């Protein structure tokens, strides 16, 4: 799999999950480590990282906070030339 270049534009849950997995691994954390820190389950983290669309967004934000991932929202149109996903 190609390395993610940041900033990383994501339009689908699977791309947010990919970034969570990438950064978790960069921090040398297992899914169990992240589950323990966030009070979630390994199954939940696996679902998020696989891009399952029915996960609870509030819990996804708990993962993002624990991994120190910042999300930016923009009303600007997406530029196809950027690192868009």
C-alpha positions as CSV (number, residue, x, y, z in Angstrom):
1,X,0.0,0.0,0.0
2,X,1.2,3.5,-0.9
3,X,2.2,5.7,2.0
4,X,-0.2,8.5,2.9
5,X,0.9,12.0,2.3
6,X,-0.4,14.6,4.7
7,X,-2.5,16.7,4.6
8,X,-4.8,14.0,3.4
9,X,-8.2,14.8,1.9
10,X,-10.8,12.2,2.6
11,X,-14.3,12.0,1.3
12,X,-15.2,8.5,2.4
13,X,-15.2,6.6,5.7
14,X,-12.6,4.1,4.3
15,X,-10.1,6.9,3.8
16,X,-10.5,8.2,7.3
17,X,-10.1,4.7,8.5
18,X,-6.9,4.3,6.5
19,X,-5.5,7.5,8.0
20,X,-6.3,6.2,11.5
21,X,-4.6,2.9,10.8
22,X,-1.6,4.7,9.3
23,X,-1.0,7.0,12.2
24,X,-1.7,4.3,14.8
25,X,1.0,2.2,13.2
26,X,3.4,5.2,13.0
27,X,2.9,5.6,16.8
28,X,3.6,1.8,17.2
29,X,0.3,1.1,18.7
30,X,-1.7,-2.0,18.3
31,X,-5.5,-1.9,17.9
32,X,-5.6,-3.3,21.5
33,X,-3.5,-0.4,22.7
34,X,-5.8,2.1,21.1
35,X,-8.9,0.3,22.4
36,X,-7.5,0.4,25.9
37,X,-6.6,4.1,25.7
38,X,-10.0,5.1,24.3
39,X,-12.3,2.7,26.1
40,X,-13.5,1.2,22.8
41,X,-13.2,-2.3,21.5
42,X,-10.7,-3.9,19.1
43,X,-13.7,-4.8,16.9
44,X,-14.8,-1.2,16.8
45,X,-11.3,0.0,15.8
46,X,-11.1,-2.7,13.2
47,X,-14.4,-1.6,11.7
48,X,-13.3,2.0,11.6
49,X,-10.0,1.1,9.9
50,X,-11.8,-1.0,7.3
51,X,-14.1,2.0,6.6
52,X,-17.4,0.5,7.9
53,X,-19.9,3.2,7.3
54,X,-22.2,2.5,10.3
55,X,-19.7,3.3,13.0
56,X,-20.6,5.9,15.7
57,X,-19.0,9.3,14.7
58,X,-18.6,10.3,18.4
59,X,-16.4,7.3,19.0
60,X,-14.4,8.0,15.8
61,X,-13.6,11.4,17.2
62,X,-12.4,9.8,20.4
63,X,-9.9,7.8,18.3
64,X,-8.9,10.9,16.4
65,X,-8.2,12.7,19.6
66,X,-6.2,9.9,21.2
67,X,-4.0,9.7,18.1
68,X,-3.7,13.5,17.9
69,X,-5.2,13.6,14.4
70,X,-6.6,17.0,13.4
71,X,-9.5,17.3,11.0
72,X,-10.2,20.4,8.9
73,X,-13.5,21.1,7.3
74,X,-13.7,23.4,4.2
75,X,-16.5,24.7,2.0
76,X,-14.0,25.1,-0.8
77,X,-14.6,22.8,-3.8
78,X,-12.3,19.7,-3.9
79,X,-9.4,20.1,-6.3
80,X,-8.8,16.9,-8.2
81,X,-5.1,17.7,-8.5
82,X,-4.6,17.5,-4.7
83,X,-4.0,14.3,-2.7
84,X,-7.8,13.7,-2.7
85,X,-9.5,10.4,-1.7
